[in-house]
């Protein structure tokens, strides 16, 4: 599924924290990894950046891993997106922050622009001052909201679970429901309880169907239905259950659980200490 990986680097150690994950993904999917940096036209450091990428590529190469370094000119976010679109890239792997290394561009703001505009899946690694020694991608949390848009993430979660010999956990979060305290609702607390119960029944049936579908394909699957604020609940569950990768779409368009998925994805990316896989679902065609 991911035969070609694009790995933007800015020359900083923080940006390089994506590389252990690149190695893991590329070996599992038999991918080619393209290490890319972008510099302004005529930048005198271009040859230094090229040498830096060569060194990093040599450090990653193995009989099971093909690596290609590439230094191009342009505006970083635009150049990354244009290259990915024009070269059949299947996955962009990058750190959420850099420190303006050799290339002098702030990777954090570039990552934000790439996520906002990329139609290619983006695998984000949270940069920390001390990187993890080992990486694992065996336990994948697929966050759903009951909509077809959010379901676009399921195939990607399945692919990671298969390639890594792991498991997919399908998680759905139901937000607390507040019924309007109007005169017609004499027992508004009961109305709220009934609304939540209905949402739970719908979500349980939905998750059950998705679980059965994946199990029929030989995938190990778990399901979890929780109540709370979506982003915070996703993050808490991931932290308490040793999740290796959080996977979700950038938008869900209010499915069964009716939460605004774009803002949820944004908050998860900002706060997650685990890698996050983001997929932009295709929008419905506009009818004349």
Residue, then its C-alpha position, 0 to 999 in steps of 0.5 A: x500500500x505504501x510503496x513510496x515514502x516521502x520524508x521531509x528533513x530540515x537538517x535538525x535532530x528533531x526532524x530526524x526522529x521520523x527516521x526510525x519509523x521510516x525504516x520500520x514502515x519501509x521494511x514492512x511494506x517493501x517501500x522506497x524512502x525518498x529523503x527530501x529537503x528544500x532550499x531557496x533558489x541559489x542557497x549556498x548551503x545546497x551542497x551541504x544539505x545534499x551531503x547531509x542527505x547522502x549521509x542519512x540515506x547511507x545510514x538507513x540503507x539495507x538489503x531490505x530498504x531502498x533510500x534515495x536522497x534529494x535536495x530541491x529548490x522552492x518554498x518548502x510546503x509547496x515543494x513537498x506537496x508538488x513533489x508528492x503529487x507528481x511522483x506517485x508518493x503513497x505516504x508522507x512521513x515527517x516530524x511535527x517539529x524541527x529547529x530550523x536546521x541546515x535548511x533554515x525552515x521551521x518544520x513545525x509550520x511546514x508540517x501544518x501546511x502539508x497536513x492541511x493541504x495534502x491529499x496523500x496520507x501523512x504520518x506524523x511523528x511527535x518530536x521530543x528532546x529525547x527520542x525513543x530508542x525503539x519503535x513499534x507500530x503493532x497496535x493501531x487505534x482507528x478513531x471513527x465517528x460513524x460516518x463514511x468519511x471517517x471510514x476512509x481510515x480503516x483500510x490504512x489501519x488494516x494495512x499497518x496491522x497486517x504488515x506489522x503483524x499487529x491489531x486494530x482497535x476501532x474506537x468511537x466516542x460519544x459526546x455527552x448529549x444535552x437536551x434543551x430545557x424547554x417546557x415541552x421536556x418536563x423530564x429533560x434528564x430522561x430525554x438526555x439519557x434516552x438520546x445517549x442510549x440510542x446513540x450507544x445502540x447505533x454505535x454498537x451495531x456500527x462497530x460490530x459490523x466493522x469488526x465482523x468485516x475486518x475479522x472476515x479478512x483475517x485481521x485481529x480487531x478490538x472495539x471500544x465505545x466510550x463517552x466524553x470529549x472526542x480528542x481528549x478521550x482518544x488521547x487518554x485511551x491511547x496513553x492508557x492502552x499502549x497504542x502505538x499509532x493513532x489513525x484518523x481522517x482529517x474530517x468525519x462530517x458528523x456521523x453517528x456520534x456527530x462530532x466535528x472531526x476536523x477540530x478533533x484531528x487537529x487537537x489529537x495531532x497537537x497533543x499526541x505523544x504517539x505517531x498519528x496517521x492522517x488521511x483526507x477522505x474524498x469529498x462527495x461529488x457536487x451534483x449539477 
